[in-house]
Amino acid sequence: YVTRLNIRALGATLETTAPDTVRSGETTQVLIRVLDANGDPIVAALVQCSVVQGSGTMIEPALLTDTIGYTTAHFVCTPSPASEQDSIRIVSGDADTVIGIT
């Protein structure tokens, strides 16, 4: 018998880039990079994004990273007459972070 085993690293660190402020009704990009425990990028890592505070939405709740560990999620700031703080939770493997967008 021949057995093939594919072992993948889990995300240990997340690097995120997103604007601090988004106008009501606009869509913005959230750049995410997933790294393993050695600081190396993870290819095809599952990244899950969700809004945990505020009324905004994520267009893609689940994404995969590219060949250098990056993926881009899109956040939609729901139209509102007042300013609000939205919090986005990003999870991949053992890595978990929350970022804020006003």
C-alpha positions as CSV (number, residue, x, y, z in Angstrom):
1,Y,0.0,0.0,0.0
2,V,1.1,3.5,-0.7
3,T,-0.3,6.2,1.5
4,R,-0.2,9.9,0.8
5,L,-0.4,12.4,3.7
6,N,-0.7,16.1,3.3
7,I,0.1,18.0,6.5
8,R,-0.7,21.7,6.5
9,A,0.5,24.3,9.0
10,L,-2.1,26.2,11.1
11,G,-2.2,30.0,11.1
12,A,-0.3,31.3,14.2
13,T,-0.2,35.0,13.3
14,L,-2.4,37.4,11.3
15,E,-1.2,40.6,9.7
16,T,-4.1,42.9,8.7
17,T,-4.3,46.2,6.8
18,A,-7.6,48.2,6.8
19,P,-8.6,51.8,6.9
20,D,-9.5,53.3,10.3
21,T,-12.5,55.1,8.8
22,V,-15.0,54.2,6.1
23,R,-17.9,56.4,4.9
24,S,-21.4,55.2,5.3
25,G,-22.5,53.1,2.4
26,E,-19.0,52.4,1.1
27,T,-17.1,49.2,0.6
28,T,-13.5,48.8,1.7
29,Q,-10.8,46.2,1.4
30,V,-9.3,44.4,4.4
31,L,-5.9,42.8,3.5
32,I,-5.0,39.8,5.5
33,R,-1.8,37.7,5.6
34,V,-1.6,34.4,7.5
35,L,1.7,33.2,8.9
36,D,2.7,30.0,10.6
37,A,4.6,29.6,13.9
38,N,7.9,30.2,12.0
39,G,6.7,33.4,10.4
40,D,6.3,31.8,6.9
41,P,3.2,32.5,4.8
42,I,0.6,29.7,4.5
43,V,-0.8,28.9,1.1
44,A,-4.5,28.1,0.9
45,A,-5.2,28.8,4.5
46,L,-8.9,29.2,5.4
47,V,-9.6,32.7,6.7
48,Q,-13.0,33.5,8.3
49,C,-14.3,37.0,8.8
50,S,-17.4,38.2,10.7
51,V,-18.7,41.5,12.0
52,V,-19.0,41.1,15.8
53,Q,-20.0,44.7,16.6
54,G,-21.9,47.2,14.4
55,S,-24.2,46.9,11.5
56,G,-21.7,46.5,8.6
57,T,-21.3,43.3,6.7
58,M,-18.6,41.2,5.2
59,I,-19.1,40.3,1.5
60,E,-17.0,37.1,1.8
61,P,-17.3,35.4,5.2
62,A,-14.7,32.7,4.2
63,L,-11.6,33.0,2.0
64,L,-8.4,31.2,1.1
65,T,-4.9,32.7,1.0
66,D,-2.9,33.0,-2.2
67,T,0.7,31.6,-2.8
68,I,2.3,34.2,-0.5
69,G,-0.3,34.0,2.3
70,Y,-2.5,37.0,1.4
71,T,-6.2,37.3,0.9
72,T,-8.5,40.3,0.6
73,A,-11.9,40.6,2.3
74,H,-14.4,43.3,1.6
75,F,-16.3,45.1,4.3
76,V,-19.5,47.1,3.6
77,C,-20.3,50.0,5.9
78,T,-24.1,49.9,6.2
79,P,-25.7,53.4,5.5
80,S,-26.4,55.1,8.8
81,P,-27.2,58.7,9.7
82,A,-24.8,58.4,12.7
83,S,-21.2,57.4,13.1
84,E,-20.7,53.9,14.5
85,Q,-17.8,51.6,15.4
86,D,-17.7,48.3,13.7
87,S,-15.5,45.4,14.8
88,I,-14.4,42.6,12.5
89,R,-13.2,39.3,13.8
90,I,-10.7,37.5,11.7
91,V,-9.8,33.8,12.4
92,S,-7.4,31.4,10.7
93,G,-6.1,28.2,12.4
94,D,-5.0,29.2,15.9
95,A,-4.7,32.9,15.0
96,D,-7.6,35.2,16.0
97,T,-7.8,39.0,16.0
98,V,-10.4,41.7,16.1
99,I,-10.0,45.0,14.2
100,G,-12.0,48.2,14.4
101,I,-13.4,50.4,11.7
102,T,-15.3,53.6,12.3
